[in-house]
Amino acid sequence: GAGVSQSPRYKVAKRGQDVALRCDPISGHVSLFWYQQALGQGPEFLTYFQNEAQLDKSGLPSDRFFAERPEGSVSTLKIQRTQQEDSAVYLCASSSHGTVNQPQHFGDGTRLSIL
Amino acid sequence: ILNVEQSPQSLHVQEGDSTNFTCSFPSSNFYALHWYRWETAKSPEALFVMTLNGDEKKKGQISATLNTKEGYSYLYIKGSQPEDSATYLCAFGMGANNLFFGTGTRLTVIP
């Protein structure tokens, strides 16, 4: 597609439920990033893929968070046993190469609300 | 904890005014500095990626400068228009692929 596509745009879940957020990056982009943005904060790094390899997951806040990109294209961020503090906007970005010298192209984000 | 600070947090300017805001970041382990514009209900859009001390970039009426030795970047908007209203985010690249974002400057241009 022309840009990074994320779905759903909005997700409301009850505490304890599992959720899955999808990111479809720009075709051919090697690198894919997930960020979490809490209210009033800037985006915070969660994890990074180069093709299908998850090279950095240091930002994942707990073992309830899991991300995958099995074929090096679409990625899914899964949150198990959601908690209220997981409420945030989750942004996905892709770039043509893996270094910070390249601009990142963002999706519109998924706004997750945990009740 | 890595500190990327942006100031001011928000500002309102009249249409036609010029304005600028600041991004401060650590002066060590510098790889790159990014600026993004984020309009409401849209996705963040890359404005500039700067990598060298003294870099200056320009896109239309928006320009940016970079001082890696003292750890700051300025973003300038000349002759602000209402469509420039957005949150402007800077992000500091320390490692090969890690970006650390500031909290943004929210600009409102009043017609």
HADDOCK unambig.tbl for C-alpha pairs under 7 A between the chains (distance, minus, plus):
assign (segid A and resid 40 and name CA) (segid B and resid 103 and name CA) 6.98 0.50 0.50
assign (segid A and resid 41 and name CA) (segid B and resid 103 and name CA) 4.94 0.50 0.50
assign (segid A and resid 42 and name CA) (segid B and resid 101 and name CA) 5.50 0.50 0.50
assign (segid A and resid 42 and name CA) (segid B and resid 102 and name CA) 5.35 0.50 0.50
assign (segid A and resid 42 and name CA) (segid B and resid 103 and name CA) 4.09 0.50 0.50
assign (segid A and resid 42 and name CA) (segid B and resid 104 and name CA) 6.61 0.50 0.50
assign (segid A and resid 43 and name CA) (segid B and resid 101 and name CA) 5.95 0.50 0.50
assign (segid A and resid 44 and name CA) (segid B and resid 100 and name CA) 6.82 0.50 0.50
assign (segid A and resid 44 and name CA) (segid B and resid 101 and name CA) 6.79 0.50 0.50
assign (segid A and resid 98 and name CA) (segid B and resid 97 and name CA) 6.03 0.50 0.50
assign (segid A and resid 99 and name CA) (segid B and resid 96 and name CA) 5.13 0.50 0.50
assign (segid A and resid 99 and name CA) (segid B and resid 97 and name CA) 4.81 0.50 0.50
assign (segid A and resid 100 and name CA) (segid B and resid 31 and name CA) 6.98 0.50 0.50
assign (segid A and resid 100 and name CA) (segid B and resid 32 and name CA) 6.21 0.50 0.50
assign (segid A and resid 100 and name CA) (segid B and resid 93 and name CA) 5.76 0.50 0.50
assign (segid A and resid 100 and name CA) (segid B and resid 96 and name CA) 5.87 0.50 0.50
assign (segid A and resid 100 and name CA) (segid B and resid 97 and name CA) 4.98 0.50 0.50
assign (segid A and resid 100 and name CA) (segid B and resid 98 and name CA) 6.74 0.50 0.50
assign (segid A and resid 100 and name CA) (segid B and resid 99 and name CA) 7.00 0.50 0.50
assign (segid A and resid 101 and name CA) (segid B and resid 32 and name CA) 5.94 0.50 0.50
assign (segid A and resid 101 and name CA) (segid B and resid 49 and name CA) 6.65 0.50 0.50
assign (segid A and resid 101 and name CA) (segid B and resid 51 and name CA) 6.92 0.50 0.50
assign (segid A and resid 102 and name CA) (segid B and resid 49 and name CA) 6.96 0.50 0.50
assign (segid A and resid 103 and name CA) (segid B and resid 46 and name CA) 6.09 0.50 0.50
assign (segid A and resid 103 and name CA) (segid B and resid 49 and name CA) 6.25 0.50 0.50
assign (segid A and resid 104 and name CA) (segid B and resid 46 and name CA) 6.79 0.50 0.50
assign (segid A and resid 105 and name CA) (segid B and resid 45 and name CA) 6.86 0.50 0.50
assign (segid A and resid 106 and name CA) (segid B and resid 43 and name CA) 5.76 0.50 0.50
assign (segid A and resid 106 and name CA) (segid B and resid 44 and name CA) 5.83 0.50 0.50
assign (segid A and resid 107 and name CA) (segid B and resid 43 and name CA) 5.48 0.50 0.50
assign (segid A and resid 108 and name CA) (segid B and resid 42 and name CA) 5.69 0.50 0.50
assign (segid A and resid 108 and name CA) (segid B and resid 43 and name CA) 4.37 0.50 0.50
